[in-house]
Amino acid sequence: MERVPVDDVDPDPHPVGVNENRRDLTDAVDADHITVTRYELDPGESVSAGLYTYRDREEIFYIAEGVMTFEHHPRDGAGEPNHLNVEANELVRFTAGEYRCGRNTGTKPVVGIVFAARPPLSETERMESLAPCRLCEELTAHRVTDPDDAYRLTCTVCGTEMRLG
């Protein structure tokens, strides 16, 4: 059994600056089969740099304080996005392959925790982002490559690369 005060875990801001108070609690409690990440989002901050999905796992977000707005798309990324407000003391589950991004669109901080299974692949080996491709001239799925100094996104339709960060 591991017991760790959340405030004892150092914040790990998102690599491209979309949030400042993200805490990866997974290693703090020596978890092997689940990831646990706590977010405290100020107004205007988001969980990720844009719409993303994991091809092999679902995620469950628990909102402890405030209201988080999720933009989400079906598995193929087609069509118009849907928006869902998740309030304090509510959960939302996203399936593998469903694109999503949580944002604080309000005026007060949002505190949330995301739980997910921890498969053997690295985060980015199983991650895709939905982004506009300059060559395809539309929103397409992009594979995400581990950042060295920036995330590298590669369009799954035409192979065009772009860098974030």
Rosetta blueprint (number, residue, H / E / L):
1 M L
2 E L
3 R L
4 V L
5 P L
6 V H
7 D H
8 D H
9 V L
10 D L
11 P L
12 D L
13 P L
14 H L
15 P L
16 V L
17 G L
18 V L
19 N L
20 E L
21 N E
22 R E
23 R E
24 D E
25 L L
26 T L
27 D H
28 A H
29 V H
30 D L
31 A L
32 D L
33 H L
34 I E
35 T E
36 V E
37 T E
38 R E
39 Y E
40 E E
41 L E
42 D L
43 P L
44 G L
45 E L
46 S E
47 V L
48 S L
49 A L
50 G L
51 L E
52 Y E
53 T E
54 Y E
55 R L
56 D L
57 R L
58 E L
59 E E
60 I E
61 F E
62 Y E
63 I E
64 A E
65 E E
66 G L
67 V E
68 M E
69 T E
70 F E
71 E E
72 H E
73 H E
74 P L
75 R L
76 D L
77 G L
78 A L
79 G L
80 E L
81 P L
82 N E
83 H E
84 L E
85 N E
86 V E
87 E E
88 A L
89 N L
90 E E
91 L E
92 V E
93 R E
94 F E
95 T L
96 A L
97 G L
98 E L
99 Y E
100 R E
101 C E
102 G E
103 R E
104 N L
105 T L
106 G L
107 T L
108 K L
109 P L
110 V E
111 V E
112 G E
113 I E
114 V E
115 F E
116 A E
117 A E
118 R L
119 P L
120 P L
121 L L
122 S L
123 E L
124 T H
125 E H
126 R H
127 M E
128 E E
129 S E
130 L E
131 A E
132 P E
133 C E
134 R L
135 L L
136 C L
137 E L
138 E E
139 L E
140 T E
141 A E
142 H E
143 R E
144 V E
145 T E
146 D L
147 P L
148 D L
149 D L
150 A L
151 Y E
152 R E
153 L E
154 T E
155 C E
156 T L
157 V L
158 C L
159 G L
160 T L
161 E E
162 M E
163 R E
164 L E
165 G L
